[in-house]
Amino acid sequence: MSLTLRYMNSADVKRVVAIDRLSFDLPWSEESYTYEVHESTHTYMVVLEYQAESMTTPGWWRRLLPFRNGHGAHGEVVGYGGLWKIQDEAHISTIATHPEYRGRGWGEILLVAMVRRAIMLQAGYVVLEVRVSNTVAQNLYRKYGFATRRIVEKYYRNNNEDAYEMELLLTEDNIAQFEARFAAVQALHPFSDAYTTTLHPRSQRFLV
């Protein structure tokens, strides 16, 4: 099998919306994702693509399978995330994996990808919101140095649950620690990275 991190494109939106609806009580609309992909100038949407390699396909032939913009011919989007970069702040707006693929550590891949993208964009800090009841997610965020900054009362409209606003300061020490953890995740779950190391496609339109 293979995993690839890459920027979300228009062909991914319907699959992403389907995962969103399976994951959240208040999912984003298809129009919202289309806007983030095509119109927003400060958004860095990411998907994680999974490709199961057939045991009957020779390895040399698999390497010749066509890829375009990091999207494999037989790949399936299994998770996604959203990152906004405005001035010094990087904000993780959403993150989810398909229920069928949870428990594999792939959500962690998406998290570290967005933090690393924030570092490459020279953000000063990363923030996100998480339900006060979601201790599993909170533990993952704390693993990477996020700390609770404040409580946002009645943040979630469906049940008025409070949220923790968590923050990771991108100091030199924190970045060094994070890069070591990023390498550890990539060693544990090998993936190709066409997200943190490349310009956003909208930027490439203006390159000579």
Secondary structure as UniProt FT lines:
FT   STRAND          2..7
FT   HELIX           10..12
FT   HELIX           13..23
FT   HELIX           30..38
FT   STRAND          46..51
FT   TURN            55..56
FT   HELIX           59..62
FT   TURN            63..64
FT   STRAND          67..68
FT   TURN            69..70
FT   STRAND          71..72
FT   TURN            73..74
FT   STRAND          76..86
FT   TURN            87..88
FT   STRAND          89..97
FT   HELIX           99..101
FT   TURN            102..103
FT   HELIX           106..120
FT   TURN            121..122
FT   STRAND          125..131
FT   TURN            132..133
FT   HELIX           135..143
FT   TURN            144..145
FT   STRAND          147..156
FT   TURN            157..160
FT   STRAND          161..169
FT   HELIX           172..188
FT   STRAND          192..194
FT   TURN            196..197
FT   HELIX           201..204
FT   TURN            205..206
//
